[in-house]
Amino acid sequence: MTDNLNNERKHVKEKISAFEPQTFILGMILAVLSAIICMQIIGKVGVTPNTSLIGAIIAMVIARIPIEVFTKFRSLERQNLIQTAVSGAGFAAANCGFLTIAIFYVMGETKFIFPMAIGSLLGVIISIFVVGRIFDSSIFPASASWPPGVATAQAIEAGDEGGEKGKRLLQGVILGAIGSYFKLPAAGIGIVFIANIFSMAALGIGLIIRGYSTTLFNGFNLGETYIPHGIMIGAGVMALIQSLKIILEKKDDTEIDAVEIVKVTRSDEETKKNLVMGVGLFLAGAFMLALVSGIISELGFGKLILWLIWATFSATAAMLLVGMAAMHSGWFPAFAITTIFMTIGIFFGFPVVPLALLTGYVSSVGPCFADMGYDLKAGWILRGKGEDVEYEMYGRKQQVITEIFGGAIGILVVLLTMNLYFEADLLPPVSRVFATTVAAGADTALIKTLLIWSVPGLLLQLIFGPSRMVGVLFATGLLINNPIYGIGVLASVIVRLIFGTEFMEIRDAGLIAGDGLYGFFDALIRALL
């Protein structure tokens, strides 16, 4: 009897508005808490956990409170909206707002904190809006991996249905938490069985080369060079060209490849228009930032035009590159990619403050683009994987609205609480890195390194094509110092090649969830001690 009721509820298509009072109020309350917690964690631990699963679990727990007002939250759509608000606020507060304004605190330029907060808010809102318009297109298909989104959706479904699916998820969660406790890459293992195997192999190889470079290359430390950044520039440029080629080319049936054969709800023509609109919005946002910060008079007309062009291009390119990495692997090297555009900006001769503002603006667009992609993937699965297009598009729109409000709440929380963190000297480590790099100035040898090493990155991305993103994911691995994760990824790739993926179905999502939950609470406890 219970199973029948669960199955009936599963197939009910509910059009839940983002502004439904109970859902909106609960979502925003949890968004405030998520923002505060994530600021505390990034300030003390240096990283921000993915709070989507936390939001989903909170929604599931609330739905089981035996009070009539909470029974509405048994709806999978409402649970999805709650987790969207929670994750959006957490990422916007910690990875975008707090990180960017802390740059100016470190530099001693506190009068630019409020203008930077406005710039971060614009970057967050524009990136969320744009991903909502290009999600499920030929370059960002809903059917692509988006691993954390899969994990969130399967956790919500398993919590609703129970049975064999619930058992498999619970097994994965337990193993994921145990693995995380022993510093094993449980999430990476789970992601391998969801994501593109070529992408994950490239990521694993990059992680191992970076982590063990001193052993592999006779004492040469790859992490102390800009070689990974150069490879990312080359791979990123080629990936952007390949993506534009996909949406600009007119194709006949004989030319459709594995990327484009996927059924999508956004046509190439729509995607092209939405990308152009995104560029226009980023330009408007950059101009607004220049205006409220007062750097227009400092730059002069020629430098201002260059600053606006570079800020617009950097924000657009960073958003797309971070999105591609997130879609294929569940990793998004937002800060490393920002460093690339910041470094090139140094060579344009921008003064310190305008360059810091540009850096903050660019670093604000990637995290919420990736997070929104994950949340939309979760919603897409829960709504039936796009079978009912009208229902899917309505639900997607409500998620975008919810995440925009969550992101705005996150930035507001930063402005209201930042002094508490500054006084306690709790600052994101990346903020210190950005501030130091901006103040250091140009090194002429650096640009040469970037140009030389961009060539292999470009060729690697070109050879394997846009559907595998091998160049971008290899560069992502080189930018991250986590060799154990790389070993776990490559070992899992081998297991997948031998045994396939069937035995890991749902358990893979459980591994990701268990790793994420343990990491969240472990980081929270360390941050509070």
N, C-alpha and C positions, 0 to 999 in steps of 0.2 A: 504493500500500500504506500509506504513512504517513498519507494523508488518511483512509483507512478506519479506521485505528486511532484517529486523533484524533476522528472522528465517533462511533465506538463509545464512547470514553471520555467524550465530551461528554454522551451520553445515559444514562450510568450514574448512578443516583440513590444517592448515598452519604449515609447518616445518620451524620455525624461529630459525636461528642460534644465539647463545649467542654473537657471534662476529659481527653480523650485525651492521654496523657503527652507524646508528642513535640510535638504541636501546642500544648498548653498551655505547656510549658516554653519552646519557641522563641518563642511569642507574648509571654510575660511578659519574656523577656530583651530582645526588641526593644522592648517597651513601656517598659522602663527607659531604654533608649537614646533612644527618641523623646521621653520626658519631659525628659531632660537637655538634648537638642538644642533642643527647643521653648522651654524656659525661657531658654536662652542667646539664642535669636533674639528673643523678645519683650522681653527685658531690654535688648538692644543695638539692635535694629532697630525694635521697637515693634509688630510684627504677628506673627501665627503662621500659617505656611503650613498648608494641608490636607495631612496626612501619610498619608491613605488610599492615594493612588497610590504613595507611597514604599513603604509596607508591601506593597502588591500586587506591585510590581516586585521587592522583596527576596525575597518568597515565590517569584516566578517564577524568579529567578536561583538560589535554593537548590534548587528542583525540578530544575534542570538540572546540578547537581553530580553527577558520575558515581560516586556512592557509594550503596550500596543503602539506607541509612537515610534518605536525602533523596528517594528516588524517590516516596515517599508524597505529597510536596508538589506533585506534578503534578495532584493532585485540586483542582478549582476550589473545592470547599467548604472545603478546608483553607486555600487561599490567601485565601479570603474571611474566614475566622476570623482569620488572621494580620493582614490589613490592618485588621480591626475592632479588634483589640487595640492595634495601633500608633497608629491615629488617636485612639482613645479616650483613651489615656494622654497623648498629646501635647496634646490640647485640654484635658483635665482639669488637667494640670500647669500649663500656661502661662495659659490663658484663665480658669481657675477658681481653683485653689489659689494659685499664685504671685501672680496679680493681686490677690486679695482680702487675703492676709496682708500684702502690701506696703503696703496702705492704712494698716495699723496701725504699720508700721515708719516710714512717712513722718510719721505723727501723733505718734510717740514713745510710743505705747501698746503696747509690746511684750508686756505680760502677756496681751493679748487675741489674740495670734497663734495659740496652740494652740486656744483655743475657736473661732476663725474657721476654722481648718483643719477642725475637726469639722463646722462648719456647711457649709463648702464640699463636704466629702465627702458629707454628707447630701443637699445640693442636687444634686450630680452623680448619685448613685445613684438618687434619686427620679425625676429627669428621664429617665434612661435607662430605668428600669423603666416609667414611664408611657408613653413613646413606644413601647415594645415592646407595650403593651396597646392603644394606639389607632392604631398604624400600620395602614394599609390599612382605614381606616374612611371614612365619607362625608366627614369633614372633613380627613383626611390619607390620601387614597387612594394605594396603591402605584403606580397608573398615572399619578399626577401627575408633574411634571417632575423634581424632585430632581436637578438637572444634575450635580453632582459625583459622585453615585452612579452615574449613567449612564456617565460618563467612566471611573470605576473598573471597572465591570463590562465595558465594551467593551474596556478595556485588557487585562484578564485573559483575556477570550475571544479577542482577537486574538493575544495571546501564545501561547495554547494551539493555535489553529487555523492561524495563519499565512495564506498564500494572499492573495486579494484583500482580505479584511478586514484582514489584517496590514499590507498595503501602504497602504491608506487611512489606517489609524491612524498609521502611521509618517510619512506625508506631513503629517498634522495636527500630530503632535508636533514635527516639524522646524519647520514654519511657526509653531507656537505659541511655541517657544523663541526663534526669531529675532524674532518680534514682541515678546516680552517683553524681549529684549535692547535693542530700540529703543524701549522704553517704550510700546508699542502695546497696547491692551486685547484681547489675543488670546483670553483666557478669556471675556471678555464677548461677543465675536463668536461664539464657539462656543456659548455658553449660549443666545443668541437663537434658534438653530436647534433647540433642544431644548425650551425653556421656552414658557410661554404668551405669545403675541405682544403682547397688551394689557398684561400685567404688565411685560414688558421695555420697552415703549414708555413706560410710566409711570415706570419706574425711570430710563430715559435722560433723559427730560424733567426729572425732579427733579434729577439729577446736573448737567445743564447749567445750570439755573436757579441752583442753589447755587454752582457753580463760577464762573459769570460774572455773579453778582448785582450786583457793583459797576459793571459795564459796562451791564447791562440796566436797572438802577434808579438811574442817576445817582449813583454813589458809595455806595449803600446796601449794606452787607455783611451778607447774610442769615446768614452763619455766626456773626456776633457777637450774634445774637438768639436768642430761644427760640420763634420762629415755627415752625421745623420740628418742634420738640417738641410744640407745640400741635396742629399738623396730624396728627402721629402719634397723639396722644391721641384725637382725634376719630375718625380712621380706625380706630384699634385698638379703641376701644369698639364701633364699629359692626361691625367684623369679628368680634368676640367674640359680639355679639348674633346676627349672621347664622349663625355656627357653631352656637350653642346652638339656634337656630331649626331648623336642619337636623336635629339629632339628637333634638329634643324633639317636633317636629311629627309627627303621624300622616299618612301620605301615601297617596293612592290612585294608580292608574296614570296618571290624567290630570294629576296634579300633579308627577310626577317630571321634574326638569329635567336639564340637562347634567351637573351635579355629581353627582346622585344616581343616575343611570342606570348608573354604573360599577359593575361587579361587585366587591364587597369581601368580605373574610373576617371583618370585625368589624361586627356589626349595630349599628344606632343604639342599641338597648337596652343592649348590651354597652358601647358607647362611653360612654353616659351614666353607667353604673355605674363604669366605670374612671376617668372624669373626677372623679366624686364621691370615689372612693377616692384619687385624686391630691391633691385638695384636703385630705382628711384627713391624708395623709402629709406634705404641706407644713406643715400646722398642727402636727403632731407634731414635725417637724424644727425648726420655729421655736421651739417650746416647749423642745426639747432644747438649742438654741443659747442661749436665754435662761437656762436652768438652768446650763449649764456655764460660761457667761461671767459669771454672778453679777449680771446687770443687773436681775433680778427685784426685788431690794431697792431699787435705784436708781430704778426707774420708778414703783413704787406700783401698787396694784391696777387703777385706772382706766386709767392710761397703758399698763400691761402688756397689758390686754385689747385696747386700740386697736392697740398694737404688733403683737400676735399676729395680729389680723385683717388689718392692712395688709400684714404680711410674707407671710401666706398668700395674700391676693388678688394681691399684686404678683408673687410667685413663679409662681403659676398663670398669670396674664395674660401675664407676660413670656415664659414657656415657650411658650405658644400663639402669641403674636405672632411671636417669633423663629422658631418652627417654620413658620409660614405664609409668612414672607418667604423662609426657606431653601428651602421646598418649591417655591415658584413661580419663584425667581430665582437661587438659589445664593448669595445674599447673606443675612447675618443680622446686623442692627444691634443686637447684644446689649447693647453698652455704652451706646449712645444710649437704648435702651429702659429700661435700668436707671437712667439719669440722670433720666428722667421720674418714675419711682416714688420715687427718692431726693429729688427736688425737692419733690414733693407731701408726702413725709414730713417735710421741713423745716417745712412749714406746720402740721403736727400738733403741733409743739413737742417732738419727741423730743430728748433730750440727745445730745451729739455721739457718744459711744461706741455707744449703742443704734442710732443712725441709721447709723453706719458698719457695724455688724454686719448690719443689715437690707440695706444696699447690697451688702455682700459676699455675703450669702445669695442675694439676687435675681440678682446677676450670675453666680452659679454654675450656674444652671439652663438657660440658653439655649444656650450653645455645645455641650454634650454632647447635648442634645435634637436640635439640628440635625445634628450629626455622626452620631448614631445613626440618624437618618432617612436620611442619605446612604448609610450602610453597609447598612441594611436594604433600600434601593432596589437597591443593587448585588447583594445576596444574592437578592432577588426575581427579578431578571433572570437571574442565573446558575442559579437553581433552576427556571427554566421559566415565569416570570411567573405563578405561582400556579395552574398547570393541575392540579397534584397538591396539594390543600389540606393533606393530612396531612403531606406532605413539606415543604411551605412553612412550616407552623406549627412543625414540629420544628426546621428550620434557623433560623428566626427566633428561637426561644427560645435556641438555642445562641449566636447572635450577641449577644443581650442579656446573657447570662451572661458572655460573653467581654469585652464592653465594660465591664460593671460591674467586673470584675477589673482591666481595663486602667485604668479611671478611678481605682480605689483605689490601684493602683500609682503612678499619676501624682501623687496627693496625698501619698503616702508619700515619693516622691522629693523633692517640694517641702520637706517637713519635714526631710529628711536633708541637703539641700544648700543651703537658703535662705541660710544665713549666708555662704557663699562668694560669693553674688551680692550680698548686702547690703554686704559689705566692699568689693566692687569697684564699688559704686554702680550696679549693673545692675538697674534697676527698671522695670517696665512703665509707660510714660508715662500710661496711663489711671489707674493707681493714684494718681499724684500729683494728677491732675484730681479724682478722687473725694475724696481727702483734703482738698484745698483747698476744694471745694464744700461738703462736710459742715461744715467749720469756719467757713465764711463766714456762715452763717445765712440768714434769710428776707429776701426783697425783696418787698414787698407789690405792686409793679407787675408782678412776674413772674407771679403767679397770674392776673392780669387778661389778660395776653398769652396764656397757655396756654388760658384759657377762650374768648377771642375767636377764636383761630385753630383751635380744635378744631372749630368749625362747618364751615368748608370741607372739612376732612379727613373729617368725618362724612358730609357730603353726597356727596363724591366716591366714598367707599366704598359708600354706599347706592345710588347711581345705577348703577354698573358691576357690583355684585353680588359674592358670595363666590367665584365660580369664577375671577375675574380678579384680585382683590385690588389693584385700581388705586390705591385710596386709601392702603393700607399701603405699596405699592411706591413710589408718588410721594413719600410722606413719607420712606421709606428713602433715596431719592436726595437729598432735601433735607438729610439728616443727614450725608451723606458728601461730603467735598471731593475729588472726582475727576472733573473735567469731561471729560478726555480719554476716560475710560471711557464717559461718557454719549454723546459723539460717536460712538464706535465702536459702541455699542449701537443708537443711532438709525439710523446708516448701515446696519447689518446688518438692522434691521427693514425698511428700504426694499428691500434686496436680496432678503430673504425674500419680501416681498409680490410682487416682480416675477418671481423665478425659482423660488420654492418652496424645499423643504428637501431634495429627493432627492439633489442633487449634493453636499450636505454630510454625508450620512449616514456615521457613524463618523469622518469627518474633523473634525466638530464636537467629538466627544469627544477627539480627538487634540489639537485646539487647546487645550482646557481642560487636558489632561494636560501638554502641552509648556510652557504658561505656568506651570502649577503646579510642574513639575519644575525649570524654570529658576529660578523664584522661590525655591524651597526651597534649592537649592544656592548661589544668589547670596546669599541671606540668611545661610545657614550660614557661608559664607566671610567675609562682612562681620562676622559675630558673633565669629568666631574670630581675626580679625586684631587 
